[in-house]
Amino acid sequence: MSTSSEFVCQSIPAFKRLSGPADPVTRRHQDAPDDAAKPDDSPRADFSDHRSKKSAPKRVIDLFAGIGGIRIPFDELGYKVVFSSEWDKAACDTYEANFGERPFGDIAGIDAASIPKHDLLLAGFPCQAFSIIGKMKGFEDTRGTMFFEVARILDYHKPEAILLENVKQLTTHDGGRTFSVILRKLHELGYFVKWKVLNALDFGVPQKRERTIIVGFRDPRKTERFNFEFQKRPYSLAEILEPDDAVDKSLFVSDYIATKRRESVAQKDIFYPSVWHENKAGNISVLPHACALRTGASYNYQLINGRRRPSSRELLRFQGFPDTFKIVVSHQEIRRQTGNSVAVPMIREIAKKIDRELKSDEQPEAGRRKTSSTI
């Protein structure tokens, strides 16, 4: 069970609305789209056999896109991604290989007016401290952060819904002040939100990865109906592992490291398959799942059966990416990219509920389904 909490903006936003975008909006990235109204006919990767057949799909933008983990479930639902942004070159290489389009660069340099109109904004923005807290200066207390870039685009385009993803620690960052500012800004911009810390383990992924998820709608009725209740799904480490003889030999640790690991767990219950996880204190745990994939972690902090590091395909599987997802960069880059990515099955369940609310105006009240089982 993941630790979690929830917040709902119950009242009509009381803060003064900004009449226009802040100064950084005037900066335009050299690769920014020239025609915001021009439809994007770039080919899309199809990760599902059950795509929506609607003639007018909802339009979405994918900010801080990484390798597209948040996007995949919305592609499956038939949404049309009209704009994406990512600054890391290698991540853009992976994204382009899988979705047929290359994200635009640093969002801080792209004019909000040049971004196409959209119904839904997706963003896995970095967690940063805010320099001024609680001064009620509108955007001023988020200036210089990546959340500011999200806020200025929301202020300009006012999409119907938002999905934001961040680390678990966002809720306690800087004594909780960072999260408080984020919620206040979303409220000020006209969004009624709910949030919860979710664990990928509960969505059938063999990785303990807790993330803060924020979902918001401009219509408070949609927010009221939305919930974070999901059917808990079992996970299986065995199902995502490749045979040892199919794994590159360079991923196997030396005899010295393997021996040291065996000695460190001599008094523990050993089972296979398992992930031998070394924490920051140097203690080894034998687990039926991986701990959170981390970009800057020690190369050997998680070993499969105490013998080898995960392969590139296994790292993607730990995040729930399909095997059709193309690998076009080095193993080192895949380690970085999966460490920065999201658990796709978790986003998929959230996406279904967002989709239900976005399309709720298109169906009678009696046709709306309810979810009763919870994590």
C-alpha positions in Angstrom: 0.0 0.0 0.0 1.3 3.4 -0.9 1.1 6.4 1.4 -1.3 8.8 -0.1 -3.4 11.9 0.5 -6.0 13.9 -1.4 -6.9 17.5 -1.9 -9.8 19.1 -3.6 -10.4 22.8 -4.3 -14.0 23.0 -3.3 -14.6 26.7 -3.8 -14.6 29.0 -6.9 -11.0 30.4 -7.3 -10.7 33.5 -5.2 -7.3 34.7 -6.4 -7.1 37.4 -9.1 -6.7 36.0 -12.6 -3.7 37.2 -14.6 -4.8 39.0 -17.7 -2.0 37.8 -19.9 1.1 35.6 -20.0 4.3 36.7 -18.1 7.4 38.1 -19.8 9.1 34.7 -20.7 6.2 34.0 -23.0 7.7 36.5 -25.5 10.8 34.3 -25.9 10.4 32.0 -28.9 12.4 28.8 -29.4 14.0 28.7 -32.9 12.3 25.4 -33.5 8.8 26.5 -32.2 5.9 25.6 -34.5 5.1 28.3 -37.1 1.4 27.6 -37.4 -0.4 26.8 -34.2 -3.5 25.9 -36.0 -1.9 23.5 -38.5 -2.8 19.9 -37.8 0.0 17.6 -37.0 0.0 14.6 -39.5 3.2 13.0 -38.2 2.9 9.2 -37.8 2.2 7.9 -34.4 3.2 4.7 -32.7 0.2 2.4 -32.0 0.6 0.6 -28.6 -2.9 -0.8 -28.6 -5.3 -2.8 -30.7 -8.3 -1.0 -29.2 -7.9 2.6 -30.2 -10.8 5.0 -30.1 -12.6 5.4 -33.4 -14.0 8.9 -32.6 -13.7 11.3 -35.6 -12.7 14.3 -33.4 -10.1 13.1 -30.9 -9.2 15.2 -27.9 -6.1 17.2 -28.4 -3.2 16.9 -25.9 0.3 18.5 -25.3 3.1 16.5 -23.8 5.5 18.7 -21.8 8.8 17.5 -20.2 8.0 14.5 -22.4 11.0 12.3 -21.7 10.6 9.1 -23.7 6.8 9.4 -23.9 5.6 7.2 -20.9 2.8 9.6 -20.0 1.7 9.9 -23.7 1.4 6.1 -24.5 -2.0 5.6 -22.6 -3.5 8.6 -24.3 -2.4 7.4 -27.7 -4.1 4.1 -26.9 -7.3 6.1 -26.1 -7.2 7.8 -29.5 -6.0 11.2 -28.3 -4.1 13.4 -30.8 -0.8 14.8 -29.4 -0.4 18.2 -31.1 2.8 19.3 -29.4 5.6 17.8 -27.3 8.6 19.3 -25.6 11.8 17.8 -24.2 15.3 19.3 -23.9 17.4 16.1 -23.6 18.8 15.0 -27.0 19.0 11.3 -26.3 15.4 11.3 -24.9 14.3 13.0 -28.0 16.0 10.3 -30.1 14.0 7.6 -28.3 10.8 9.6 -28.5 11.2 10.3 -32.2 11.9 6.6 -33.0 8.7 5.5 -31.2 6.3 8.3 -32.0 7.5 9.5 -35.4 8.0 13.1 -34.3 10.8 14.9 -32.5 9.8 17.0 -29.5 10.5 20.7 -29.6 13.3 21.9 -27.3 13.3 23.7 -23.9 9.8 24.8 -23.1 11.1 28.0 -21.5 12.1 29.3 -24.9 8.8 28.6 -26.6 6.0 31.2 -26.9 2.8 29.9 -25.5 0.9 31.5 -28.4 2.8 29.2 -30.8 1.6 26.0 -29.0 -1.5 24.6 -30.6 -4.9 24.7 -28.8 -5.5 21.6 -26.7 -7.9 19.9 -24.3 -5.4 18.3 -22.0 -2.0 19.2 -20.7 0.4 16.5 -19.6 3.6 17.3 -17.6 6.1 15.4 -15.6 7.9 18.6 -14.5 11.0 18.7 -12.3 10.7 19.4 -8.6 12.4 22.7 -7.7 12.3 25.1 -4.8 10.4 28.4 -5.2 12.4 31.5 -4.3 9.5 33.5 -2.9 6.8 31.7 -0.9 3.4 33.0 0.2 3.8 36.5 -1.1 0.8 36.3 -3.3 2.6 37.8 -6.3 0.9 35.8 -8.9 3.4 34.1 -11.2 6.3 35.9 -9.5 6.7 33.3 -6.8 7.2 30.5 -9.3 9.3 32.4 -11.8 12.5 30.5 -12.8 11.0 27.0 -12.1 9.7 24.5 -14.6 6.3 24.7 -12.9 6.2 28.3 -14.0 6.4 27.1 -17.6 3.4 24.8 -17.0 1.5 27.7 -15.3 2.1 30.2 -18.1 0.8 27.8 -20.7 -2.3 27.0 -18.6 -2.9 30.7 -18.2 -2.7 31.3 -22.0 -4.6 28.2 -23.3 -6.8 27.2 -20.4 -7.2 23.5 -21.4 -10.0 21.6 -20.0 -7.9 19.2 -17.9 -4.4 18.7 -16.6 -2.3 15.7 -15.5 0.9 16.4 -13.6 3.4 13.9 -12.3 6.3 14.3 -9.9 8.3 12.5 -7.2 6.7 11.5 -3.9 8.8 14.0 -2.1 7.1 16.9 -3.9 4.4 17.0 -1.2 7.0 17.5 1.6 9.6 19.5 -0.4 10.8 22.6 1.4 8.6 21.8 4.4 5.5 21.4 2.1 5.7 25.0 0.9 6.6 24.0 -2.7 3.5 21.9 -3.0 1.3 24.5 -1.3 2.4 27.1 -4.0 1.7 24.6 -6.8 -1.8 23.9 -5.5 -2.5 27.6 -5.0 -1.4 28.5 -8.5 -3.6 25.8 -10.0 -6.5 27.1 -8.0 -5.7 30.6 -9.1 -5.7 29.5 -12.7 -9.1 28.1 -12.4 -8.4 24.4 -11.9 -10.1 22.2 -9.3 -7.7 19.4 -8.5 -7.2 16.1 -6.7 -3.9 14.5 -5.9 -2.5 11.3 -4.5 0.8 9.5 -4.1 0.5 6.2 -6.0 2.8 3.2 -6.1 3.6 1.4 -9.3 3.6 -1.9 -7.5 -0.2 -1.6 -7.2 -0.6 -1.5 -11.0 1.1 -4.8 -11.9 4.6 -3.4 -12.3 7.4 -5.2 -10.3 8.9 -1.9 -9.2 8.3 0.0 -5.9 8.0 3.5 -7.4 5.9 6.1 -5.6 4.9 9.2 -7.5 2.7 12.3 -6.8 -0.1 12.5 -9.3 -2.2 15.7 -9.7 -5.3 15.7 -11.8 -7.4 18.8 -12.4 -10.4 20.0 -14.4 -11.8 23.5 -15.0 -15.3 22.0 -14.4 -15.6 21.3 -10.6 -18.2 18.6 -11.3 -15.7 16.6 -13.2 -13.2 16.9 -10.4 -15.8 15.8 -7.9 -16.6 12.7 -9.9 -12.9 11.8 -10.6 -11.3 9.5 -8.0 -8.1 7.7 -7.4 -9.8 4.3 -6.7 -8.2 1.5 -8.7 -8.3 -2.3 -8.7 -5.0 -3.5 -7.3 -3.2 -5.8 -9.7 -0.6 -8.4 -8.9 2.9 -8.2 -10.3 5.4 -10.8 -11.4 9.1 -10.3 -11.6 9.6 -13.6 -13.5 7.4 -12.4 -16.4 9.6 -9.4 -17.2 13.1 -11.0 -16.9 15.1 -12.2 -19.8 17.0 -15.5 -19.7 20.6 -15.0 -18.5 22.0 -16.4 -21.7 20.2 -13.7 -23.7 21.6 -10.9 -21.6 24.8 -9.1 -22.7 27.8 -10.5 -20.7 28.9 -7.0 -19.8 25.9 -6.8 -17.4 27.2 -9.6 -15.2 29.1 -8.5 -12.1 32.6 -9.7 -11.3 33.1 -12.8 -9.2 34.4 -10.6 -6.4 31.1 -8.5 -6.3 28.9 -11.6 -6.6 30.8 -13.2 -3.7 30.5 -10.1 -1.5 26.8 -9.9 -2.2 26.2 -13.6 -1.3 28.1 -13.1 1.9 26.0 -10.1 2.8 22.7 -12.0 2.5 24.0 -15.3 4.1 21.6 -14.9 7.0 18.6 -13.9 4.9 15.9 -15.8 3.1 17.1 -16.2 -0.5 14.6 -16.9 -3.3 14.6 -16.7 -7.1 13.9 -14.8 -9.1 14.7 -11.8 -7.0 16.2 -8.3 -7.0 19.1 -7.8 -4.6 18.9 -4.2 -3.7 21.7 -2.2 -1.9 20.5 0.9 -0.1 22.5 4.0 0.6 23.8 2.6 3.9 25.1 -0.5 2.1 22.5 -3.0 3.4 21.3 -5.6 0.9 17.7 -6.7 0.7 16.4 -9.6 -1.3 13.1 -8.6 -2.9 10.4 -9.9 -5.3 10.5 -6.6 -7.1 12.8 -3.7 -8.0 13.1 -0.6 -6.0 12.6 2.7 -7.8 14.8 3.0 -10.9 17.1 6.0 -10.3 19.1 8.0 -12.8 22.1 8.8 -10.6 22.2 5.5 -8.6 25.2 3.2 -8.2 25.7 1.0 -11.2 25.2 -2.2 -9.1 22.6 -1.0 -6.6 20.0 -3.5 -8.1 21.2 -6.9 -9.2 19.0 -9.6 -10.7 19.4 -12.8 -8.5 22.6 -11.1 -7.1 24.4 -11.8 -10.4 23.8 -9.2 -13.0 22.4 -5.8 -13.8 19.0 -5.4 -15.6 19.1 -5.3 -19.4 17.8 -2.4 -21.4 14.6 -4.3 -22.2 14.1 -5.3 -18.6 14.5 -1.7 -17.4 11.7 -0.7 -19.8 9.6 -3.6 -18.6 10.1 -2.4 -15.0 8.3 0.7 -16.1 5.6 -1.1 -18.0 6.7 -0.2 -21.5 5.6 -2.7 -24.2 8.2 -4.8 -26.0 7.3 -3.0 -29.2 9.0 0.1 -27.8 12.1 0.7 -29.8 15.6 0.9 -28.2 17.8 3.2 -30.3 20.2 4.6 -27.7 22.9 3.0 -25.6 22.3 1.0 -22.4 23.6 3.9 -20.4 21.1 6.2 -21.9 18.3 3.7 -21.3 19.3 3.6 -17.6 19.0 7.4 -17.5 15.7 7.5 -19.4 13.9 4.8 -17.5 15.1 6.3 -14.2 13.4 9.6 -15.3 10.3 7.9 -16.7 6.9 6.9 -15.4 5.2 3.5 -14.8 3.0 3.3 -17.9 0.3 1.0 -16.4 -0.3 3.4 -13.6 -0.7 6.3 -16.0 -3.0 4.1 -18.1 -5.5 3.7 -15.3 -5.4 7.4 -14.5 -5.8 8.2 -18.2 -9.0 6.1 -18.5 -10.6 8.0 -15.7 -9.6 11.4 -17.1 -10.9 10.3 -20.5 -14.2 9.3 -19.0 -14.6 12.8 -17.5 -13.5 14.6 -20.6 -16.0 12.7 -22.6 -18.8 12.8 -20.0 -20.5 15.7 -21.8 -20.8 13.4 -24.8 -22.8 10.7 -23.0 -25.9 10.6 -20.8 -25.4 10.6 -17.0 -26.7 7.0 -16.8 -23.9 5.9 -19.1 -21.1 6.9 -16.8 -19.4 4.0 -15.1 -18.3 4.0 -11.5 -15.3 2.3 -9.9 -15.9 0.6 -6.5 -12.7 -1.3 -5.7 -9.8 0.6 -4.3 -6.1 0.3 -3.7 
